[in-house]
Amino acid sequence: MQQRLKAYEEASRKDQESMMALSRAFELLQQQRPPPPPALPLEFILSEIDEPIRNQVRSVVRPMVDKLAKDVAEQIDKQDEKTYGQLWGKIALTLRVVDVVSKVTHGRTPEPYRS
């Protein structure tokens, strides 16, 4: 029985020494800075995010550009109508005068003016 007790005490001492060594190793490991993650090349990162960013920009910018194009077209149409309305009276009169001058110079009698 004495031998067994001595064997248990020896095993306990070895276990304590192992626990202390493991404890010290664990503390040292906790004090160390973790290694930095592996660095990825910038080209790889850019190639991975390029398409998603382009798609996102397109989905946001495209409706804005379409609306701007529509607004500009409407503005041009309004301006054209205004310009046409202002100038048509003057152009019609000028065309009438040109027609009369043409008929007179070719020896024809111009028709009376009707508005």
Sequence and secondary structure as in RCSB ss.txt:
>XXXX:A:sequence
MQQRLKAYEEASRKDQESMMALSRAFELLQQQRPPPPPALPLEFILSEIDEPIRNQVRSVVRPMVDKLAKDVAEQ
IDKQDEKTYGQLWGKIALTLRVVDVVSKVTHGRTPEPYRS
>XXXX:A:secstr
 HHHHHHHHHHHHHHHHHHHHHHHHHHHHHHS         HHHHHHHHHHHHHHHHHHHHHHHHHHHHHHHHHH
HHHHHHHHHHHHHHHHHHHHHHHHHHHHHHTT        
